[in-house]
Amino acid sequence: MGNPVVHFEIRARDLTRQKSFYSALFAWELGPESELLNYSMIDTNPEHRYATPGAGIPGGIMPSPSGSPGLTFYVQVDNLEAALARARSLGASTVVPPTKLPAAAARFAVISDLEGNELGLLGV
């Protein structure tokens, strides 16, 4: 069985504009901005007649630290260090080393794949 995608992030140059866009486009509920990175959680649990109840994964939206917009999705892994080592052995590089999430037992890391796309790993 594969590892599930469990979270996504949107990095925006204009946070207010992007929040309004995604809220209007998909009817996502965007939470208030936190003090940490102006990060807002996104609730994608759809109330659409074709959606499976409880379907959808949570996400977040924040200003882009680099000024470049982008998207990152996070894949859940059993062993964060082992997943990072495997990614590096396949040619990826580490962008963000293992980092503890505030107020959670989980840790995350971010890698850059072979074409420079950022991919998050979430160890639980």
Secondary structure by P-SEA (a helix, b strand, c coil): ccccccbbbbbbccaaaaaaaaaaacccccccccccccbbbbbccccccccccccccccccccccccccbbbbbbbbccaaaaaaaaaaacccccccccccccccccbbbbbcccbbbbbbbcc
